[in-house]
Amino acid sequence: MSNQDNWYAKYEAVKQHVMTNGHFPNKHTKLCNWVKYQRKRLKMGQMSEEQEKLFLELSELRSFEHTGGRKKKESTDTAFWGELWGNNK
């Protein structure tokens, strides 16, 4: 399999993941590493025009509701002090 064929195979795998889950693959997977490498190549201008177009289209398929991080919980102390000082949300 050539490098170009390998690129398209990984692209299709990531595309399937994004279509199913709404976000890029999670950390510590081969697909996640591929996405990070493609971002690096994009920034360095090392992608062909076709690959750049496909990768940017792929990133637009993502759901922007998924941030990949933990949601912050409001501390009860913060709520208490906010109420005490009139900083109600």
C-alpha positions in Angstrom: 0.0 0.0 0.0 1.4 3.4 -1.0 1.6 6.4 1.4 -1.2 8.0 -0.5 -3.4 4.9 -0.2 -2.5 4.7 3.5 -3.5 8.4 3.9 -6.9 7.8 2.3 -7.5 4.6 4.4 -6.8 6.5 7.7 -8.9 9.4 6.4 -11.9 7.1 5.8 -11.4 5.5 9.3 -11.4 8.9 11.0 -14.3 10.1 8.9 -16.4 7.1 10.0 -15.4 7.8 13.6 -16.5 11.4 13.3 -19.8 10.5 11.6 -20.6 8.0 14.3 -19.3 9.9 17.4 -19.4 13.5 16.4 -15.7 14.2 17.3 -12.2 13.2 16.5 -10.8 10.0 18.1 -9.9 10.1 21.8 -6.4 10.3 23.1 -3.8 7.5 22.9 -5.1 5.8 19.8 -3.5 5.4 16.4 -6.3 7.5 14.8 -5.8 10.3 17.3 -2.1 10.3 16.5 -2.9 10.4 12.8 -5.2 13.5 13.3 -2.5 15.3 15.4 0.1 14.6 12.7 -2.2 15.9 9.9 -2.8 19.1 11.9 1.0 19.5 12.2 1.4 18.9 8.4 -1.4 21.4 7.7 0.3 24.1 9.8 3.6 23.4 8.1 2.1 23.5 4.6 3.1 19.9 3.9 -0.3 18.7 2.6 -1.4 18.4 -1.0 -4.3 20.7 -1.9 -6.6 17.7 -2.1 -5.6 16.3 1.3 -5.9 19.8 2.9 -9.4 20.2 1.4 -10.5 16.8 2.6 -9.0 17.2 6.1 -10.7 20.7 6.5 -14.0 19.2 5.4 -13.6 16.4 7.9 -13.0 18.9 10.7 -16.2 20.7 9.8 -18.2 17.5 10.2 -17.5 17.5 14.0 -20.1 18.4 16.5 -18.9 21.5 18.3 -20.8 20.5 21.5 -18.1 18.0 22.4 -15.2 19.8 23.9 -13.2 16.8 25.0 -12.8 18.1 28.5 -14.5 17.7 31.8 -17.4 20.0 32.6 -16.7 22.3 35.5 -18.8 21.9 38.6 -19.7 25.0 40.5 -18.3 24.8 43.9 -20.8 25.1 46.8 -18.4 27.6 48.3 -18.5 29.7 45.2 -22.3 29.6 45.2 -22.5 30.4 48.9 -20.1 33.4 48.5 -21.8 34.5 45.3 -25.2 34.6 47.1 -23.6 36.3 50.1 -22.0 39.1 48.0 -25.0 39.4 45.6 -23.3 37.8 42.6 -26.1 35.5 41.7 -26.0 33.9 38.3 
